[in-house]
Amino acid sequence: MRTNQAAVCLSFDFDALSIWIGTPFGPSGPSALSRGEFGARVGLPRILELLEREGIPATFFIPGHTIDSFPDACAEIVDRGHEIGHHGYMHESPANLTADEERRVLERGIACIERLTGHPPVGYRSPGWELSDASVGLFLEYGL
């Protein structure tokens, strides 16, 4: 007997505060920062419960700043068996960085992920939806 099963691939950007204080996306006042706090303290637990209830593994692309700011929330993601991917340190767009700056951001984010998971990331999602001329070479160099 054949059963129909759906396949799904889910990924999330867990930016928290970094998107408001590390990028030109918008204001960094109390209202904007409260959105980052809400995501970390209310939104993330709801998503993790849904994924667990439905038995769905996911990938969370997390800036290093979020790992540093919300270590327990990030550890919960790992403890529940989800993958962690690189998403900058302070949600910096590589298109706005020099090659040396981009290298430093990659290294800083990798260090945060290694501290959290015990191994380097293999996935990367650009925080600014763009890459620089140096990005692909750096990804190859760092195993992303």
C-alpha positions in Angstrom: 0.0 0.0 0.0 1.4 3.4 -1.0 0.9 6.4 1.2 1.3 10.0 0.1 3.8 12.0 2.1 4.7 15.6 1.6 8.3 16.7 1.7 9.2 20.1 3.1 12.3 22.1 3.5 12.1 25.0 5.9 14.6 27.6 6.8 14.4 30.6 9.1 16.5 33.7 9.5 16.8 34.3 13.3 18.1 37.9 13.2 16.7 39.1 16.5 18.2 42.6 17.2 21.0 42.4 14.7 18.8 43.4 11.7 17.9 46.7 13.5 21.2 47.7 14.9 23.6 46.3 12.3 22.1 47.3 9.1 20.5 50.3 7.4 17.2 48.5 7.1 15.4 50.7 9.5 15.3 52.4 12.8 17.2 51.2 15.9 14.9 52.7 18.5 13.0 51.0 21.2 10.1 49.9 19.0 12.3 48.4 16.4 14.4 46.6 19.0 11.3 45.2 20.7 10.6 43.3 17.4 13.9 41.6 17.7 13.2 40.8 21.4 9.8 39.5 20.5 11.2 37.2 17.8 13.8 35.7 20.2 11.6 35.4 23.3 8.1 34.7 21.8 8.3 33.9 18.1 11.2 31.4 18.2 9.7 29.2 21.0 6.4 29.0 19.0 8.3 28.0 15.8 10.3 25.4 17.7 7.2 23.9 19.2 5.5 23.7 15.8 8.5 22.0 14.2 8.8 19.5 17.0 5.0 18.7 17.0 5.1 18.1 13.2 8.5 16.3 13.2 10.1 18.8 10.8 13.8 19.5 10.9 14.8 23.0 9.8 17.8 25.2 9.2 18.2 28.4 11.1 20.4 31.1 9.6 21.7 33.1 12.6 24.0 36.1 12.9 26.8 35.7 15.4 25.4 38.7 17.3 22.1 36.8 17.9 24.1 33.8 19.2 26.0 36.1 21.6 22.8 37.9 22.6 20.5 35.0 23.0 22.7 32.0 23.8 20.0 29.9 25.5 17.5 30.4 22.6 20.2 29.4 20.1 21.2 26.4 22.2 17.5 25.3 22.2 17.5 25.3 18.4 20.6 23.0 18.4 19.3 20.8 21.2 16.1 20.2 19.1 18.3 18.9 16.3 18.1 21.8 13.8 20.9 23.0 11.6 22.6 26.3 12.1 23.8 28.3 9.1 26.0 31.4 8.8 24.2 34.7 8.5 26.9 37.3 9.2 27.8 38.6 12.5 25.8 41.8 12.8 23.6 41.1 9.7 26.2 42.9 7.4 25.6 42.8 3.7 28.8 41.4 2.0 28.1 43.8 -0.9 28.9 46.7 1.4 32.2 45.2 2.7 35.7 45.1 1.5 37.2 41.6 1.1 39.1 41.9 4.4 36.0 43.1 6.2 34.0 40.2 4.7 36.6 37.7 5.8 36.5 39.1 9.4 32.7 38.9 9.5 32.8 35.3 8.2 35.4 34.3 10.8 33.6 36.0 13.6 30.3 34.3 12.7 32.0 30.9 12.2 33.6 31.2 15.7 30.1 31.9 17.2 28.6 28.9 15.4 31.5 26.6 16.4 31.1 27.7 20.0 27.3 26.9 19.8 27.4 23.7 17.9 30.9 22.3 18.2 31.5 22.4 14.5 31.7 25.0 11.7 28.7 25.8 9.6 28.2 24.4 6.1 25.4 26.7 5.0 25.4 30.4 4.4 22.6 32.9 3.6 23.6 36.4 2.7 22.2 38.9 5.2 21.8 41.5 2.5 20.6 39.2 -0.3 23.7 40.0 -2.2 27.3 38.8 -2.5 30.5 40.6 -3.2 33.1 39.8 -5.7 35.1 38.0 -2.9 32.2 36.0 -1.5 32.4 32.8 -3.5 36.1 32.5 -3.0 35.7 33.0 0.7 32.9 30.4 0.9 35.1 27.9 -0.8 38.0 28.7 1.5 35.9 28.3 4.6 34.0 25.2 3.5 30.6 26.9 3.1 
